Amino acid sequence: MVCVTHEMGFARAVADRVIFMDAGQIVEEAARY
């Protein structure tokens, strides 16, 4: 499931991975831990 949010606290609480995108391209990807 993909969830798009600007609330980093919420994203940190519910995600197992975080992906930062810019102009439709993945800029950074990391595991939550």
DRENDO-1510 file (C-alpha; in Angstrom, 1 decimal, always signed):
<recs>
REC; n; res; u; v; w
REC; 1; MET; +0.0; +0.0; +0.0 .
REC; 2; VAL; +1.2; +3.5; -0.8 .
REC; 3; CYS; +0.5; +6.4; +1.6 .
REC; 4; VAL; +1.4; +9.9; +0.6 .
REC; 5; THR; +1.8; +12.3; +3.5 .
REC; 6; HIS; +3.7; +15.4; +4.7 .
REC; 7; GLU; +3.3; +14.4; +8.3 .
REC; 8; MET; +6.6; +12.7; +9.1 .
REC; 9; GLY; +5.6; +11.5; +12.6 .
REC; 10; PHE; +2.6; +9.6; +11.1 .
REC; 11; ALA; +4.8; +8.2; +8.3 .
REC; 12; ARG; +7.4; +7.0; +10.8 .
REC; 13; ALA; +4.7; +5.3; +12.9 .
REC; 14; VAL; +3.0; +3.4; +10.1 .
REC; 15; ALA; +5.6; +2.7; +7.5 .
REC; 16; ASP; +8.1; +0.0; +7.1 .
REC; 17; ARG; +9.9; +1.9; +4.4 .
REC; 18; VAL; +10.1; +5.6; +3.6 .
REC; 19; ILE; +10.7; +6.9; +0.0 .
REC; 20; PHE; +11.5; +10.6; -0.8 .
REC; 21; MET; +10.5; +11.7; -4.3 .
REC; 22; ASP; +11.2; +14.8; -6.3 .
REC; 23; ALA; +9.7; +15.5; -9.7 .
REC; 24; GLY; +8.4; +11.9; -9.9 .
REC; 25; GLN; +11.8; +10.4; -9.3 .
REC; 26; ILE; +12.9; +8.5; -6.2 .
REC; 27; VAL; +15.6; +10.6; -4.5 .
REC; 28; GLU; +16.1; +8.5; -1.3 .
REC; 29; GLU; +14.8; +5.2; +0.0 .
REC; 30; ALA; +15.4; +3.7; +3.5 .
REC; 31; ALA; +14.0; +1.2; +6.0 .
REC; 32; ARG; +12.3; +2.8; +8.9 .
REC; 33; TYR; +14.7; +1.4; +11.4 .
</recs>
